[in-house]
Amino acid sequence: MVEALVGLRRGVEGGDALLHGAADALASVPDGARHGLIRAALSEAAWLHGDRAGMREHALAGLSGAHADQFARSTGELALWAARAGAPVELPPRMHEPVRRELEGDWRAAIDAWRALDAPYEAALAALPGDERAARDAVAALQRLGAAAAARAFARDRARHGAAALRGPRRSTLANAAGLTRREQEVLEHVAAGATNADIARALHLSHRTVEHHVSAILAKLGATTRTGAVDAARSAGVLSGETT
């Protein structure tokens, strides 16, 4: 199932066969946690293929399974996919914090909660109902993860729901040699000056977690693993104010 999902998210052929093979392997096994996880995976696969009806069908089937409410992880995933398919969903009795936030419609808190769990893929999907900036960040995150098919599905769903089309980076981002957004550039300037995340949060009136996200994005775009390395790379690229290569 895991191998199938990785392939499907990346857009690699063969994922569907693997996933359905996993589902068939559980056909004669008493209903349990694995069945819910498979149903959630099938629902996600349907989403990736643009099959909204299948997405809803698999999610609701999983939620109605025997003992479904006993398994917080699978029930939470199923509830999220059902909600994303437009099905009315009651809050499961047991669920993780980011799932609860997402089902309650607090997408900002859901993104933060997923990031706190080091779950970038889930954090990106939580931005589906978010504003344009959150959506752009989500698509960029999915692309960095290599989840090209998921990035396409995300953009497709945004367009379907009347959200602003995701046409790629803004002009200010394209003009930046390192592909940094305006806000990331601001954060980078503070990092280069030796500011801590707490310092930057106060200076730019951002949450500490948001600053952490920006710093992580900066390191990824500059191909660095440390703040010092990011500053050195930025200087080499000539993207720090008043500095050129």
C-alpha atoms as an extended CHARMM CRD file, in Angstrom:
* protein
*
       245  EXT
         1         1  MET       CA              0.0000000000        0.0000000000        0.0000000000  PROA      1               0.0000000000
         2         2  VAL       CA              2.7790000000        2.4210000000        0.9440000000  PROA      2               0.0000000000
         3         3  GLU       CA              4.7290000000        1.6550000000       -2.2170000000  PROA      3               0.0000000000
         4         4  ALA       CA              1.5680000000        2.1390000000       -4.2570000000  PROA      4               0.0000000000
         5         5  LEU       CA              0.8160000000        5.5230000000       -2.6810000000  PROA      5               0.0000000000
         6         6  VAL       CA              4.3470000000        6.7840000000       -3.2460000000  PROA      6               0.0000000000
         7         7  GLY       CA              4.1120000000        5.8280000000       -6.9080000000  PROA      7               0.0000000000
         8         8  LEU       CA              0.6410000000        7.2910000000       -7.3320000000  PROA      8               0.0000000000
         9         9  ARG       CA              1.6340000000       10.5900000000       -5.7270000000  PROA      9               0.0000000000
        10        10  ARG       CA              4.6050000000       10.8070000000       -8.0620000000  PROA      10              0.0000000000
        11        11  GLY       CA              2.5370000000        9.8340000000      -11.0980000000  PROA      11              0.0000000000
        12        12  VAL       CA              4.3830000000        6.5620000000      -11.6850000000  PROA      12              0.0000000000
        13        13  GLU       CA              2.5170000000        3.7830000000      -13.4880000000  PROA      13              0.0000000000
        14        14  GLY       CA              1.7500000000        0.5750000000      -11.6210000000  PROA      14              0.0000000000
        15        15  GLY       CA              0.5470000000        2.1230000000       -8.3950000000  PROA      15              0.0000000000
        16        16  ASP       CA             -3.0910000000        1.2480000000       -8.9760000000  PROA      16              0.0000000000
        17        17  ALA       CA             -2.3240000000       -2.4340000000       -9.5110000000  PROA      17              0.0000000000
        18        18  LEU       CA             -0.2640000000       -2.5470000000       -6.3190000000  PROA      18              0.0000000000
        19        19  LEU       CA             -2.9690000000       -0.8330000000       -4.3170000000  PROA      19              0.0000000000
        20        20  HSD       CA             -5.7760000000       -3.0460000000       -5.5480000000  PROA      20              0.0000000000
        21        21  GLY       CA             -3.5650000000       -6.0600000000       -4.9040000000  PROA      21              0.0000000000
        22        22  ALA       CA             -3.1930000000       -4.9140000000       -1.2960000000  PROA      22              0.0000000000
        23        23  ALA       CA             -6.9620000000       -4.5170000000       -1.0230000000  PROA      23              0.0000000000
        24        24  ASP       CA             -7.5600000000       -7.9870000000       -2.4620000000  PROA      24              0.0000000000
        25        25  ALA       CA             -5.1100000000       -9.4690000000        0.0520000000  PROA      25              0.0000000000
        26        26  LEU       CA             -7.3570000000       -8.2830000000        2.8870000000  PROA      26              0.0000000000
        27        27  ALA       CA            -10.6080000000       -9.5420000000        1.3630000000  PROA      27              0.0000000000
        28        28  SER       CA            -10.7390000000      -12.6660000000        3.5330000000  PROA      28              0.0000000000
        29        29  VAL       CA             -9.3430000000      -11.0590000000        6.6950000000  PROA      29              0.0000000000
        30        30  PRO       CA            -11.6500000000       -9.8570000000        9.5080000000  PROA      30              0.0000000000
        31        31  ASP       CA            -12.2780000000       -6.1250000000        9.4190000000  PROA      31              0.0000000000
        32        32  GLY       CA             -9.6110000000       -4.1510000000       11.2490000000  PROA      32              0.0000000000
        33        33  ALA       CA             -7.2930000000       -1.1380000000       11.1580000000  PROA      33              0.0000000000
        34        34  ARG       CA             -5.6170000000       -2.2420000000        7.9170000000  PROA      34              0.0000000000
        35        35  HSD       CA             -8.9250000000       -2.1950000000        6.0690000000  PROA      35              0.0000000000
        36        36  GLY       CA             -9.4560000000        1.4470000000        7.0070000000  PROA      36              0.0000000000
        37        37  LEU       CA             -5.9640000000        2.3890000000        5.8510000000  PROA      37              0.0000000000
        38        38  ILE       CA             -6.5240000000        0.6320000000        2.5280000000  PROA      38              0.0000000000
        39        39  ARG       CA             -9.8540000000        2.4240000000        2.0720000000  PROA      39              0.0000000000
        40        40  ALA       CA             -8.1690000000        5.7400000000        2.8190000000  PROA      40              0.0000000000
        41        41  ALA       CA             -5.4540000000        4.9290000000        0.2880000000  PROA      41              0.0000000000
        42        42  LEU       CA             -8.0650000000        3.9990000000       -2.3240000000  PROA      42              0.0000000000
        43        43  SER       CA             -9.8430000000        7.2890000000       -1.6480000000  PROA      43              0.0000000000
        44        44  GLU       CA             -6.6090000000        9.2160000000       -2.1160000000  PROA      44              0.0000000000
        45        45  ALA       CA             -5.8960000000        7.3190000000       -5.3300000000  PROA      45              0.0000000000
        46        46  ALA       CA             -9.3380000000        8.3040000000       -6.6150000000  PROA      46              0.0000000000
        47        47  TRP       CA             -8.5490000000       11.9400000000       -5.7360000000  PROA      47              0.0000000000
        48        48  LEU       CA             -5.2740000000       11.7750000000       -7.6260000000  PROA      48              0.0000000000
        49        49  HSD       CA             -7.1760000000       10.4650000000      -10.6720000000  PROA      49              0.0000000000
        50        50  GLY       CA             -9.9030000000       13.1130000000      -10.3950000000  PROA      50              0.0000000000
        51        51  ASP       CA            -12.5340000000       10.5040000000       -9.5010000000  PROA      51              0.0000000000
        52        52  ARG       CA            -14.5870000000       12.4090000000       -6.9330000000  PROA      52              0.0000000000
        53        53  ALA       CA            -17.3170000000        9.7740000000       -6.7550000000  PROA      53              0.0000000000
        54        54  GLY       CA            -14.8040000000        7.0120000000       -6.0780000000  PROA      54              0.0000000000
        55        55  MET       CA            -13.0770000000        9.1680000000       -3.5110000000  PROA      55              0.0000000000
        56        56  ARG       CA            -16.3290000000        9.6230000000       -1.6060000000  PROA      56              0.0000000000
        57        57  GLU       CA            -17.3890000000        5.9820000000       -1.9950000000  PROA      57              0.0000000000
        58        58  HSD       CA            -14.1700000000        4.5310000000       -0.5630000000  PROA      58              0.0000000000
        59        59  ALA       CA            -14.0300000000        7.0270000000        2.3060000000  PROA      59              0.0000000000
        60        60  LEU       CA            -17.6320000000        6.4450000000        3.4020000000  PROA      60              0.0000000000
        61        61  ALA       CA            -17.2700000000        2.6770000000        3.0370000000  PROA      61              0.0000000000
        62        62  GLY       CA            -14.2810000000        2.7930000000        5.3500000000  PROA      62              0.0000000000
        63        63  LEU       CA            -16.0800000000        4.9420000000        7.9040000000  PROA      63              0.0000000000
        64        64  SER       CA            -19.0230000000        2.5430000000        7.9710000000  PROA      64              0.0000000000
        65        65  GLY       CA            -16.8120000000       -0.4990000000        8.4970000000  PROA      65              0.0000000000
        66        66  ALA       CA            -16.9990000000       -2.5620000000       11.6550000000  PROA      66              0.0000000000
        67        67  HSD       CA            -15.0570000000       -1.0480000000       14.5630000000  PROA      67              0.0000000000
        68        68  ALA       CA            -13.9370000000        1.8690000000       12.3680000000  PROA      68              0.0000000000
        69        69  ASP       CA            -14.1480000000        4.3340000000       15.2510000000  PROA      69              0.0000000000
        70        70  GLN       CA            -11.6020000000        2.3310000000       17.2490000000  PROA      70              0.0000000000
        71        71  PHE       CA             -8.7240000000        3.2370000000       14.9720000000  PROA      71              0.0000000000
        72        72  ALA       CA             -7.8460000000        6.9310000000       15.2460000000  PROA      72              0.0000000000
        73        73  ARG       CA             -5.3710000000        7.0460000000       12.3690000000  PROA      73              0.0000000000
        74        74  SER       CA             -7.4310000000        5.3620000000        9.6830000000  PROA      74              0.0000000000
        75        75  THR       CA            -10.6970000000        6.9490000000       10.8340000000  PROA      75              0.0000000000
        76        76  GLY       CA             -9.1220000000       10.3890000000       10.7310000000  PROA      76              0.0000000000
        77        77  GLU       CA             -7.7750000000        9.8550000000        7.2100000000  PROA      77              0.0000000000
        78        78  LEU       CA            -11.1150000000        8.5000000000        6.0120000000  PROA      78              0.0000000000
        79        79  ALA       CA            -12.9850000000       11.4430000000        7.5250000000  PROA      79              0.0000000000
        80        80  LEU       CA            -10.6470000000       13.8860000000        5.7890000000  PROA      80              0.0000000000
        81        81  TRP       CA            -11.1080000000       12.2460000000        2.3980000000  PROA      81              0.0000000000
        82        82  ALA       CA            -14.8640000000       12.0940000000        2.8480000000  PROA      82              0.0000000000
        83        83  ALA       CA            -14.9470000000       15.7860000000        3.7470000000  PROA      83              0.0000000000
        84        84  ARG       CA            -12.7370000000       16.6680000000        0.7730000000  PROA      84              0.0000000000
        85        85  ALA       CA            -15.2090000000       14.7870000000       -1.4220000000  PROA      85              0.0000000000
        86        86  GLY       CA            -18.0220000000       16.9470000000       -0.0840000000  PROA      86              0.0000000000
        87        87  ALA       CA            -19.6450000000       14.2950000000        2.1070000000  PROA      87              0.0000000000
        88        88  PRO       CA            -21.1210000000       15.3540000000        5.4650000000  PROA      88              0.0000000000
        89        89  VAL       CA            -18.8640000000       14.0030000000        8.1890000000  PROA      89              0.0000000000
        90        90  GLU       CA            -19.2570000000       13.8960000000       11.9550000000  PROA      90              0.0000000000
        91        91  LEU       CA            -16.1170000000       14.4810000000       13.9960000000  PROA      91              0.0000000000
        92        92  PRO       CA            -14.7180000000       11.0460000000       14.9160000000  PROA      92              0.0000000000
        93        93  PRO       CA            -14.6360000000       10.3450000000       18.6590000000  PROA      93              0.0000000000
        94        94  ARG       CA            -10.8810000000        9.7400000000       18.5140000000  PROA      94              0.0000000000
        95        95  MET       CA             -8.6280000000       11.7080000000       16.2120000000  PROA      95              0.0000000000
        96        96  HSD       CA             -5.2930000000       13.4740000000       16.0730000000  PROA      96              0.0000000000
        97        97  GLU       CA             -5.0150000000       17.2580000000       16.4970000000  PROA      97              0.0000000000
        98        98  PRO       CA             -4.2870000000       18.1800000000       12.8500000000  PROA      98              0.0000000000
        99        99  VAL       CA             -7.2290000000       16.0550000000       11.6870000000  PROA      99              0.0000000000
       100       100  ARG       CA             -9.5670000000       17.7860000000       14.1190000000  PROA      100             0.0000000000
       101       101  ARG       CA             -8.3340000000       21.2090000000       13.0290000000  PROA      101             0.0000000000
       102       102  GLU       CA             -8.8110000000       20.3540000000        9.3820000000  PROA      102             0.0000000000
       103       103  LEU       CA            -12.3100000000       18.9470000000        9.8630000000  PROA      103             0.0000000000
       104       104  GLU       CA            -13.2690000000       22.0310000000       11.8530000000  PROA      104             0.0000000000
       105       105  GLY       CA            -12.2280000000       24.2020000000        8.9060000000  PROA      105             0.0000000000
       106       106  ASP       CA             -9.2040000000       25.8090000000       10.6070000000  PROA      106             0.0000000000
       107       107  TRP       CA             -6.7820000000       25.1920000000        7.7570000000  PROA      107             0.0000000000
       108       108  ARG       CA             -4.0630000000       27.4500000000        9.1330000000  PROA      108             0.0000000000
       109       109  ALA       CA             -3.9350000000       25.5880000000       12.4480000000  PROA      109             0.0000000000
       110       110  ALA       CA             -4.1280000000       22.2710000000       10.5810000000  PROA      110             0.0000000000
       111       111  ILE       CA             -1.0990000000       23.1720000000        8.4550000000  PROA      111             0.0000000000
       112       112  ASP       CA              0.8650000000       24.1580000000       11.5550000000  PROA      112             0.0000000000
       113       113  ALA       CA             -0.1710000000       20.9780000000       13.3730000000  PROA      113             0.0000000000
       114       114  TRP       CA              0.8920000000       18.7500000000       10.4780000000  PROA      114             0.0000000000
       115       115  ARG       CA              4.2140000000       20.5570000000       10.1930000000  PROA      115             0.0000000000
       116       116  ALA       CA              4.7820000000       20.0790000000       13.9170000000  PROA      116             0.0000000000
       117       117  LEU       CA              4.4710000000       16.3360000000       13.2620000000  PROA      117             0.0000000000
       118       118  ASP       CA              6.9690000000       16.6230000000       10.3770000000  PROA      118             0.0000000000
       119       119  ALA       CA              4.2700000000       15.6690000000        7.8680000000  PROA      119             0.0000000000
       120       120  PRO       CA              4.8390000000       17.9990000000        4.8690000000  PROA      120             0.0000000000
       121       121  TYR       CA              2.5850000000       16.0730000000        2.4740000000  PROA      121             0.0000000000
       122       122  GLU       CA             -0.3720000000       16.2010000000        4.8380000000  PROA      122             0.0000000000
       123       123  ALA       CA              0.3660000000       19.8690000000        5.5880000000  PROA      123             0.0000000000
       124       124  ALA       CA              0.2110000000       20.6330000000        1.8750000000  PROA      124             0.0000000000
       125       125  LEU       CA             -3.1690000000       18.9340000000        1.4560000000  PROA      125             0.0000000000
       126       126  ALA       CA             -4.5180000000       20.8390000000        4.4580000000  PROA      126             0.0000000000
       127       127  ALA       CA             -4.0300000000       24.0110000000        2.3950000000  PROA      127             0.0000000000
       128       128  LEU       CA             -6.6550000000       22.9420000000       -0.1690000000  PROA      128             0.0000000000
       129       129  PRO       CA             -9.2570000000       25.3800000000        1.2420000000  PROA      129             0.0000000000
       130       130  GLY       CA             -6.6200000000       27.9840000000        2.0970000000  PROA      130             0.0000000000
       131       131  ASP       CA             -5.8130000000       31.3350000000        0.5620000000  PROA      131             0.0000000000
       132       132  GLU       CA             -3.7420000000       31.8160000000       -2.5940000000  PROA      132             0.0000000000
       133       133  ARG       CA             -0.4590000000       32.1280000000       -0.7650000000  PROA      133             0.0000000000
       134       134  ALA       CA             -1.0280000000       28.9290000000        1.2130000000  PROA      134             0.0000000000
       135       135  ALA       CA             -2.0010000000       27.1390000000       -1.9850000000  PROA      135             0.0000000000
       136       136  ARG       CA              1.1330000000       28.2770000000       -3.8070000000  PROA      136             0.0000000000
       137       137  ASP       CA              3.2830000000       27.1580000000       -0.8840000000  PROA      137             0.0000000000
       138       138  ALA       CA              1.4870000000       23.8140000000       -0.8770000000  PROA      138             0.0000000000
       139       139  VAL       CA              2.0610000000       23.1870000000       -4.5740000000  PROA      139             0.0000000000
       140       140  ALA       CA              5.7230000000       24.1370000000       -4.1880000000  PROA      140             0.0000000000
       141       141  ALA       CA              6.0250000000       21.7430000000       -1.2340000000  PROA      141             0.0000000000
       142       142  LEU       CA              4.4400000000       18.8940000000       -3.1890000000  PROA      142             0.0000000000
       143       143  GLN       CA              6.7940000000       19.5150000000       -6.0840000000  PROA      143             0.0000000000
       144       144  ARG       CA              9.8040000000       19.4950000000       -3.7460000000  PROA      144             0.0000000000
       145       145  LEU       CA              8.6000000000       16.1500000000       -2.3930000000  PROA      145             0.0000000000
       146       146  GLY       CA              8.4550000000       14.7820000000       -5.9410000000  PROA      146             0.0000000000
       147       147  ALA       CA              4.6790000000       14.3730000000       -5.6910000000  PROA      147             0.0000000000
       148       148  ALA       CA              3.9560000000       15.7110000000       -9.1670000000  PROA      148             0.0000000000
       149       149  ALA       CA              0.6000000000       13.9410000000       -9.5250000000  PROA      149             0.0000000000
       150       150  ALA       CA             -0.5150000000       15.2830000000       -6.1440000000  PROA      150             0.0000000000
       151       151  ALA       CA              0.5150000000       18.8130000000       -7.1560000000  PROA      151             0.0000000000
       152       152  ARG       CA             -1.6080000000       18.4970000000      -10.3130000000  PROA      152             0.0000000000
       153       153  ALA       CA             -4.5690000000       17.1410000000       -8.3420000000  PROA      153             0.0000000000
       154       154  PHE       CA             -4.2530000000       19.9890000000       -5.8470000000  PROA      154             0.0000000000
       155       155  ALA       CA             -4.2890000000       22.6170000000       -8.6180000000  PROA      155             0.0000000000
       156       156  ARG       CA             -7.2130000000       20.8460000000      -10.3040000000  PROA      156             0.0000000000
       157       157  ASP       CA             -9.2830000000       20.8770000000       -7.1140000000  PROA      157             0.0000000000
       158       158  ARG       CA             -8.5160000000       24.5390000000       -6.4840000000  PROA      158             0.0000000000
       159       159  ALA       CA             -9.7170000000       25.3890000000       -9.9840000000  PROA      159             0.0000000000
       160       160  ARG       CA            -12.8360000000       23.2280000000       -9.5650000000  PROA      160             0.0000000000
       161       161  HSD       CA            -13.8060000000       25.0690000000       -6.4000000000  PROA      161             0.0000000000
       162       162  GLY       CA            -13.3550000000       28.4710000000       -8.0040000000  PROA      162             0.0000000000
       163       163  ALA       CA            -10.1020000000       29.3400000000       -6.2510000000  PROA      163             0.0000000000
       164       164  ALA       CA             -7.5210000000       31.4660000000       -8.0070000000  PROA      164             0.0000000000
       165       165  ALA       CA             -5.6290000000       29.4920000000      -10.6310000000  PROA      165             0.0000000000
       166       166  LEU       CA             -2.1460000000       28.4220000000       -9.6240000000  PROA      166             0.0000000000
       167       167  ARG       CA             -0.0100000000       29.7480000000      -12.4460000000  PROA      167             0.0000000000
       168       168  GLY       CA              3.3490000000       29.1600000000      -10.8210000000  PROA      168             0.0000000000
       169       169  PRO       CA              5.6410000000       31.5330000000       -8.9730000000  PROA      169             0.0000000000
       170       170  ARG       CA              4.9080000000       35.2410000000       -8.8550000000  PROA      170             0.0000000000
       171       171  ARG       CA              7.0740000000       37.6560000000      -10.8290000000  PROA      171             0.0000000000
       172       172  SER       CA              8.9480000000       38.6770000000       -7.6890000000  PROA      172             0.0000000000
       173       173  THR       CA              9.8390000000       35.0210000000       -7.0900000000  PROA      173             0.0000000000
       174       174  LEU       CA             10.9190000000       34.4790000000      -10.6790000000  PROA      174             0.0000000000
       175       175  ALA       CA             13.1040000000       37.5810000000      -10.4950000000  PROA      175             0.0000000000
       176       176  ASN       CA             14.9380000000       36.1840000000       -7.4680000000  PROA      176             0.0000000000
       177       177  ALA       CA             18.0060000000       34.1940000000       -8.4920000000  PROA      177             0.0000000000
       178       178  ALA       CA             17.3380000000       31.6090000000       -5.8000000000  PROA      178             0.0000000000
       179       179  GLY       CA             13.5790000000       31.4640000000       -6.3910000000  PROA      179             0.0000000000
       180       180  LEU       CA             12.8240000000       33.0030000000       -2.9950000000  PROA      180             0.0000000000
       181       181  THR       CA              9.5080000000       34.6920000000       -2.3480000000  PROA      181             0.0000000000
       182       182  ARG       CA              9.4690000000       38.2640000000       -1.0550000000  PROA      182             0.0000000000
       183       183  ARG       CA              8.8140000000       37.0750000000        2.4960000000  PROA      183             0.0000000000
       184       184  GLU       CA             11.5350000000       34.4260000000        2.2990000000  PROA      184             0.0000000000
       185       185  GLN       CA             13.9480000000       37.1090000000        1.1200000000  PROA      185             0.0000000000
       186       186  GLU       CA             13.0310000000       39.2370000000        4.1450000000  PROA      186             0.0000000000
       187       187  VAL       CA             13.6070000000       36.2970000000        6.4690000000  PROA      187             0.0000000000
       188       188  LEU       CA             16.9320000000       35.5350000000        4.7520000000  PROA      188             0.0000000000
       189       189  GLU       CA             18.1370000000       39.1100000000        5.3410000000  PROA      189             0.0000000000
       190       190  HSD       CA             17.4700000000       38.6810000000        9.0580000000  PROA      190             0.0000000000
       191       191  VAL       CA             19.1560000000       35.2640000000        9.0980000000  PROA      191             0.0000000000
       192       192  ALA       CA             22.2320000000       36.7850000000        7.4350000000  PROA      192             0.0000000000
       193       193  ALA       CA             22.3030000000       39.4180000000       10.1690000000  PROA      193             0.0000000000
       194       194  GLY       CA             22.4860000000       36.6750000000       12.7830000000  PROA      194             0.0000000000
       195       195  ALA       CA             18.8880000000       36.9140000000       14.0110000000  PROA      195             0.0000000000
       196       196  THR       CA             17.2780000000       33.9250000000       15.6910000000  PROA      196             0.0000000000
       197       197  ASN       CA             13.8420000000       32.6370000000       14.6880000000  PROA      197             0.0000000000
       198       198  ALA       CA             12.3720000000       34.3700000000       17.7320000000  PROA      198             0.0000000000
       199       199  ASP       CA             14.0220000000       37.6470000000       16.6820000000  PROA      199             0.0000000000
       200       200  ILE       CA             12.6560000000       37.3040000000       13.1560000000  PROA      200             0.0000000000
       201       201  ALA       CA              9.1620000000       36.4720000000       14.4010000000  PROA      201             0.0000000000
       202       202  ARG       CA              9.0990000000       39.6560000000       16.4730000000  PROA      202             0.0000000000
       203       203  ALA       CA             10.5510000000       41.8280000000       13.7230000000  PROA      203             0.0000000000
       204       204  LEU       CA              8.1980000000       40.6130000000       10.9980000000  PROA      204             0.0000000000
       205       205  HSD       CA              5.1480000000       40.0200000000       13.2410000000  PROA      205             0.0000000000
       206       206  LEU       CA              4.9990000000       36.3320000000       12.3550000000  PROA      206             0.0000000000
       207       207  SER       CA              4.4500000000       33.2190000000       14.4390000000  PROA      207             0.0000000000
       208       208  HSD       CA              7.5330000000       31.2500000000       15.4270000000  PROA      208             0.0000000000
       209       209  ARG       CA              6.2580000000       28.2680000000       13.4450000000  PROA      209             0.0000000000
       210       210  THR       CA              5.7790000000       30.3700000000       10.3170000000  PROA      210             0.0000000000
       211       211  VAL       CA              9.3610000000       31.5890000000       10.5870000000  PROA      211             0.0000000000
       212       212  GLU       CA             10.5330000000       27.9810000000       10.9320000000  PROA      212             0.0000000000
       213       213  HSD       CA              8.6420000000       27.1460000000        7.7450000000  PROA      213             0.0000000000
       214       214  HSD       CA             10.2360000000       30.0490000000        5.8580000000  PROA      214             0.0000000000
       215       215  VAL       CA             13.7210000000       29.1360000000        7.0620000000  PROA      215             0.0000000000
       216       216  SER       CA             13.1980000000       25.5180000000        5.9900000000  PROA      216             0.0000000000
       217       217  ALA       CA             12.0420000000       26.6870000000        2.5510000000  PROA      217             0.0000000000
       218       218  ILE       CA             15.0670000000       28.9800000000        2.2370000000  PROA      218             0.0000000000
       219       219  LEU       CA             17.4710000000       26.1670000000        3.0890000000  PROA      219             0.0000000000
       220       220  ALA       CA             15.7790000000       23.8660000000        0.5690000000  PROA      220             0.0000000000
       221       221  LYS       CA             15.8650000000       26.4240000000       -2.2420000000  PROA      221             0.0000000000
       222       222  LEU       CA             19.5000000000       27.2820000000       -1.5730000000  PROA      222             0.0000000000
       223       223  GLY       CA             20.5090000000       23.6420000000       -1.2360000000  PROA      223             0.0000000000
       224       224  ALA       CA             21.8470000000       24.1930000000        2.2720000000  PROA      224             0.0000000000
       225       225  THR       CA             21.5460000000       22.1870000000        5.4710000000  PROA      225             0.0000000000
       226       226  THR       CA             22.4620000000       24.9770000000        7.9010000000  PROA      226             0.0000000000
       227       227  ARG       CA             21.6880000000       28.6810000000        8.2660000000  PROA      227             0.0000000000
       228       228  THR       CA             25.3450000000       29.5460000000        7.7130000000  PROA      228             0.0000000000
       229       229  GLY       CA             25.3950000000       27.4380000000        4.5660000000  PROA      229             0.0000000000
       230       230  ALA       CA             22.2400000000       29.1600000000        3.3220000000  PROA      230             0.0000000000
       231       231  VAL       CA             23.7730000000       32.5990000000        3.8690000000  PROA      231             0.0000000000
       232       232  ASP       CA             26.9610000000       31.5490000000        2.0610000000  PROA      232             0.0000000000
       233       233  ALA       CA             24.9190000000       30.1700000000       -0.8500000000  PROA      233             0.0000000000
       234       234  ALA       CA             22.8200000000       33.3370000000       -0.9660000000  PROA      234             0.0000000000
       235       235  ARG       CA             25.9450000000       35.4770000000       -1.0990000000  PROA      235             0.0000000000
       236       236  SER       CA             27.3220000000       33.3310000000       -3.9140000000  PROA      236             0.0000000000
       237       237  ALA       CA             24.0470000000       33.7510000000       -5.8010000000  PROA      237             0.0000000000
       238       238  GLY       CA             24.0280000000       37.4810000000       -5.1610000000  PROA      238             0.0000000000
       239       239  VAL       CA             20.5840000000       37.5160000000       -3.5760000000  PROA      239             0.0000000000
       240       240  LEU       CA             21.4390000000       39.3460000000       -0.3540000000  PROA      240             0.0000000000
       241       241  SER       CA             20.7630000000       43.0890000000       -0.3240000000  PROA      241             0.0000000000
       242       242  GLY       CA             23.7960000000       45.1190000000       -1.2960000000  PROA      242             0.0000000000
       243       243  GLU       CA             25.8400000000       42.0250000000       -2.1270000000  PROA      243             0.0000000000
       244       244  THR       CA             26.8050000000       40.7330000000       -5.5500000000  PROA      244             0.0000000000
       245       245  THR       CA             28.8590000000       37.8120000000       -6.7360000000  PROA      245             0.0000000000
